[in-house]
Amino acid sequence: MSNSRQEKFSGTKQVEPHLQLDVVRLEAYLRSVIPDSAAPLEIRRFKGGQSNPTYQLVTGNRNYVLRRKPPGPLLPSAHAVDREYKVIKALSGVGFPVPRPYALCTDESGIGTMFYVMEMVEGRVLWEMSLPGMTPAERAQIYDAKVTTLAQLQKIDYKAVGLEDFGKPTDYFARQITRWTKNYVASETVKIDLMDRLNEWLPKNIPHDDAVSIVHGDYRMDNMIFHPTEPRVVAVLDWELSTIGHPFGDFTYHLLPWLLPQMGERLSSLGGLDLKALGIPTEEEYIARYCELVGRRNIPGIDYYRAYTLWRLAAIYQGIIKRVEEGTAANEHAETNPDLVKNIAAIAWEYARKHGAPA
């Protein structure tokens, strides 16, 4: 790739006027929850991310990260920073790679919305799936670290880490389809026939499988921090959509780069690339590696899960388009073109047809 995605989404920038924080109040809050935090406080905003505004807090002795709900009208159940904080706190206690959580503030009078503060983890955020500038061996190691970390998450006993009440362990896909259908309808800006057809077909054709695990909900490469020089994950970020559910939810979402064609800077894809030359596993090889790590022989009904995860991505992008329209999007580069939703829905319907949907 051109490094345009890497450049566009990496690092920090000045905070836009509508997302400014009260520095005096925030300094006082930090002193109350992190006694050794030192003034003065400088606030920057991270460029990446489409949902919850994320800030770098630069203090006199160390840096922190603040995640908040965005201001303005929000969709029901969206932007749940309190759930993010809860799962990060639980996972940090068992050695899973997440930032250290410091405090959750539910008092919205402080900066206008709920927020939490966590450690700022140093390392690499990789925005381009082709991993430009790396050797084939390095790329292979990065991809293996990604799937190994996911398998590690799925092996954690969610009850043992205090997440028994974090979500219902049954009917994950049915619940997700209900949620994202409601969100999609609430954020609809134009009628898209294939999204309507998927909204109807998906809940009627869910494969039966009763596996249960912690689900991240947005498990992808740019929601991870890799060690500065080593091919290992040092932190998994953005737990806004996390819950208890089916492990295939995360894994098949994780397959999106193999499922999507090249779409420019909108989405980073592996479509059309020479994966062997790059050292990146094929989708089949990656699925086999995942099954090896979690002790499965295969993933029955995988075309259904491909259709579901593409449909869900389309619904997520529709929500972003709606937030842009309302002026509440967290990212200045947020998607505004409904054709993206339409194109993703068309790919989803092709996989639905492979699973038995009508032509």
N, C-alpha and C positions, 0 to 999 in steps of 0.2 A: 504494500500500500504506500501510497504517499503517506507520510506520517500525519496527515491532516486530522484524523480522528484522535490520534495520540496527543497532538498539539492542542486541539480544540477542547478536549475534555480533561486533560491533565492539569494539575496545579491549582492555584487559587486566583482570585480576582477581587477587586473592590466590591463591597456589598451594595447592591442596588438600593435606591431610596425606599422602595416599598418593602424591602426585606431587612431594613436596618434594625439593630438591636440596641437597647439602652445599655451603654457601656457601664455607667455608674452602678446601676442595679445588678448587672451581671457580675461585675467585680466583687460586689458585696456578697452575692450568692456564692461565687467560687470560694471566697474566704471562709464562708460558713460550712461548706462541704469538703473543701480541700484546704485545710489550714495552712499548708506550706506553699500555696500558690502565691506568686509574687506579682505585684503591680509593676509597671503599667500593663493594661490589657489592650492588645490590638486584635481586631476582628477582621478576618478575610472570609470569603466564601469559596468553597470548592466548585470548580467549573462543571464537573460531571454530575450525573444524577438527574432524573426527570421528575421526582416526586417530592420527598421531604427535603427542604432546604438544609444544607449541611455546611457548617462553618468551622474554620480553623481559629482556635483561640490561642494567640501567641502571648505568653506571659513572661515575666522576668526570669523564670527558671526552667520552664518546660512548656510544651505545647499540648493542647487538648483538642478534642473534636466535639462540637455540639450539633445535635440533630433535633429539629423542631417540626411540629406540624406547620404547614403553610398557612398564611392568613387567608381570610375569605371563605366563601361557602364551599363545603367539602361533601363528597359522596359519603353515604352511610358506610361505616366500618373501614373507611380508607384512612391512611396516614396514622396508623396506630403505633406511635412512638413508645407508648407504655408497654406494648407487647414486645417491641424490639428490645427494650431494656430488660424485660423479664427473661427472655430467652438468652440474651448475651450473658446476663448474670449467672444463669443456670449453667451454661456451657463453659464459662470461664473457670468454674469450680472443678471441672473434670479434665482440664487440659486440652480441650478442643480449641483450635486457633481462632480466637475472637479478641477484639480489644478489651482491655480491662474497663469495666463500667464503674463510674464514680458516683453518679447521683441522677435520680429522676425527679423533675419538678412538675407536679400536676397543677400548680397554682398558675393560672393563665394571666394573672395581673402583673407578673414579672416582666415578660417580654411579649405578652399578647397571646401566646399559645403554649401548650405543653411542650417540654423539651427534656433531653437528657444529655449528660456530659460523659465522655469516655476518653480513654487513652488515645493519643495519636500514634499509630504504628508506622514506623518507617519501612519503606520498601518500594516495590514496583507494582503499579496498576497497569495492566496490559489491555489496551483497548482494541487491538486489532488481532483477529483470530489467526491470521497467517504469521504472526510473530516476526515481523521484519527485523533483519539484523542479527538473527540467531542462526546457529548451525542446525542441521537436521537433528543431531543428537540432543541439542538443547530443547528444541521444540518437542521432541518425543517425551522428554523428561517433564516438561511443563504440563503437557496433556495428561501424563500419568499422575502427576501430583494433583491435578484437578479432580480426576475421578477417584483417586485414592482418598482424598479428603472427604468427598461426598460419601463414599462407603463408610468411612470412619464416623461421620455424622449419623448415618442410618443404623449403625450398630449400637449407638448410645441408648440405654434404657431410659426413656423419657420419664417414667414414673420415679426412677431412682434419683433423678436430678431435680425433682420438684415441679415437673411440668404435666402432672396428671390431669390438671384442670385447664390445660392450654388449648385444648381442642378435642372434639369427639373423635375417637379412634376408628369409627365405622363410617361408611358411606362418604368417603372423602370426595370422590369425583362428583357424586350427586350434589354434595354441598357446594363444591367449587363452581359447578355449572350453574346452580341457582344464584350464587353470589355474583358471578361475572355476567350472567344474563341480565340481572337487575342493574348492575353497574353500566353495562353496555347500553341498555335501553335508556337509562337516566342521562347518559352522555351522548346519545345519538344525535348527529348533526345532519346526516343524509341517510336515506334508506338504502341498505345494501342487502339485496335478496339472499345471497349466499350466507350472510351472517344470520338472517332469520331462519334459513333452512337448517343451519348448524345448531342454532338455539333449540330447535325442535328435535333434531335427530340425536344429538349427543346424549341427552338424559335417558333416552329409550334404549341405548345400545351399549351401556357400560359393561365391560368384561367383569366377570366375578374373580376377585382375588382379595384375600383378607389380610395381606401384609400391612403392618403399621410401623411408622417411624416418625421422628421429628422431620418436618418438611420446612425447608428454607423459603421456598416460594418464588425466588428470583435468582436461582443458583446459576451464575454465569461467570465468565472469566473476569470481566471488569468489576465484579463485586467481590474480588479477592485481592489481597495484597500478597505479593510474592517476596521472598527474601531478596535483599538488594543484589546478591550475586549467586545464590543457590536456587535450584529448581524445586522449591518447596513453598507451600502456602503458610504464611505467618498470621494471616487474619482473614476471616470471611466477614463481609460487611452487609449492610442493608437488609435487615431481618424484618422489615415492615410487613411482609406477607406471610411470615412464618406461622406454623400451626402444627397440630398433630394430624397425620393423615397417611396417605399411601406413598411409599418410596418412589414409585414410578412417576409421580407428579414432578419431583425434582429432576429425576434422571432424564425423562423425555423432554422436559423443557431445556435441559442441558444439551440436547441433541439439535437444537434449532440451527446452529451454524451449518450443519450438514444438510438441513432440510430446505434452507432458503437460498435463492439465487443471489447473485451480487446485486446490491441495492444502493451502491454508492456509499455515502457517509451515513445514511440513515441507520443501517444495520450492518454489523460486521459478519460476513458470511464466508464459508469455505467453498461455495458454489463455483464450479469451473476451474478450481485450482488443481495443480499436480501435487496431490497429497504425498505420494511416495517420494517425490523429489524433495519436498519440504520436510519430510520426516514426521508428518502428522498422520495419525491413524485414520483409516477409513471409518465410516460409521459402523460397519459390521465389526471391524477390529475393536472399536471402542466399546460397542455393546458387549462383545465377548469378554473384554477386560473387566467391565463392570460386573458381569455375571460371575466371573471368577472371584472377584473381590467379595461379593455378597453371598456367594454360595448358591447361585441359581444356574440352571441349565440354559434357560432362554427367557424371553419376555413374550408370553402368549398375548395375541391381540395387539401387537405393537403398532399396527397401522391406525387403530383407534386412538391410541395414546398420542401418536404423531398428529392426527387430526385435532384432538383436544388441545394439545399444547400450542399449535398454530392458531386455533380459534381464540384461545385465551390471550395470546400475544396480540392478536388483532383487537380484542376488547380493551387490553391495556393501552394500546396506542390510541384507541378512540377516546379513552378517558383523558389522555394527554392533550389531544386535539381540543376537547371540550374545555380543559383548563386554560389553554392558550386563548380560546375564544372569550373566556371569562376574565382573563388577565391574572390568573393565579398560578400559572406554570412556574416551576422552580428553575427551569433551564431556558436560557435565551435561545438555544438551538432546538427547542422542543418541536416535535413534528406538528405540521399544520395541514398536511395533504391527506384528505380522506381516501385517495386512490391507494395509499399504502395499506390501509385497512382492507380495502376491496381486493387487492392483489394477494395479501396473506390469506384472506378467506378463501380465495380460489384454490390456493395450494392445499389448504386444510380440507376442502371438499374433495379434492382428488384422493387424498388418503382415506377420507370417509368412504368413498366409493370402493376403494380396495378392501375395506372392511365390510362391504355389503350395502352401502347407501345407494339409492337409486341414481341413475344418470341424470 
